[in-house]
């Protein structure tokens, strides 16, 4: 079985869904804290937008087969190892205040950003690999993640 760009996007969706579960658990653990739930709902909406974006990208790739590229099995195996190691570290933290929630969220987003950069690095075996559609798609996802982190940092500073 050949692995391709869509398989990578599916891994990103899996991670986003796991993060969404974590946020929902935080909201459930703090169901009486209205402010906390508002912030959690905002974070969940951001994840929903991420998932929608990933699904639109998958649909675009599926409809435009010329941009679909296979990923070498050994490269994909290394990427899968990174993703699985990352997913194992995703735990439900005990958070009871907004400042801790935002600090946790910001750290998590930075870890995901680093994961995406590591994945992108694994995709490059030879110089021309940096010119592939898969590399380009991942570059765009990384730029989006970078922008999201900047916005989250601004929001966290406003919250105190």
RASUL-V311499 format. One line per field, one symbol per residue. ss: DSSP state (@ for helix, = for strand, . for the rest). phi: phi as a letter, one per 30 degrees, with the letter a starting at -180 (. if undefined). Layout:
ss: ???
phi: ???
This chain:
ss: ..==@@@@@@@@@@@@@@@@@@@@@@@@@....@@@@@@@@@@@@@@@@@@@@@@@@@@@@@@.@@@..==.@@@@@@@@@@@@@@@@@........@@@@@@@@@@@@@@@@@@@@@@@@@@...@@@@@.@@@@@@@@@@@@@@@@@@@@@@@@@@@.
phi: .dcbeddddddddeddddddeddddddddbedcddddddddddddddddedddddddededddbedcdbdceeddddddddeddddddddbddcbbbdddddddddddddddeddddddddddccbedddcddeddddeddddddddddddddddddddj
